[in-house]
């Protein structure tokens, strides 16, 4: 579906059809977070915590790298 982005007094607006809005679990008046991820706009519920694995991994340093935990030898059919 294509829609036109329109300029408003305080920014821009993208019309979202009611069926699309409701199927995504949103309703009129909801507060949402808007992100740009891989060149796309992403609208999320602020009560749902989102993690960006790439950003989290990029924050790993030698200082905060956890110690290795030895869980012992295999006890089932797992392969080490």
N, C-alpha and C positions, 0 to 999 in steps of 0.2 A: 504494500500500500504506500502510495506517495502522498505527502502532505506538504504544504508550504510553510516555511518558517516566516513568522511575521514579527516586525519590530513593535515593541510596546514602550510605554513610558519609562520603564525601569530595566529593560533588557529585551529579550526575545521570547517568543512563545511558539510551541509546537502543538497543534491540536491533536488530541488523542481520542480516537473514537471510544464511546462509552463501553462497548463490548470488550475492546482491548484493555481498557483500564480495569474493568471488573474482573476479567480473566486473569490479570496479573495480581489481583488481590488488593487493588487500591480503590479508593472512592474519592469523590469531590471533597476537597478540604484537607486531605491527608498531607502531612509533611513528608517530603522525600529527600534523599541524598542524590545528587547527580555527579557522576564521575565520567572522566574520559578514560577508557581502557582500550588499548590497541586501536586507537582511531575511531572508536564508537562511543556514543553516549550511553551510559548505563544508569538506570534509575533504580534505586534500592530503598527498602524500608529501613529507616535509621535504627529501628529496634533490633534488626538482624545484624549481628557483627560479621563483617566481611574481612577476610584476610587475603593479602596479596603475597603469595608464596615467594615470588621473585624478590620483592622488597625485603621480606623477612630473611631470606637466605643471604641477600647482599649485606645485611647487618651483622652476620656472623664474623667474629674476629678470633684471633688466637686467645684473647683475654676472656671472651665469653663462651668459647667452645666447651660444651660439657665433656666431662671425663668419660672414657670408654667404660661401659658396663658389661662385664662378662656374664652371660646368662647360662653358661654351662654347655655341656655337649647336647647334641640333638636327642630328644626323647621320643620323637614320633617319626613321621615321614618327611620332616623338613630337611632341606638341603642347605649346608653352610658353605 
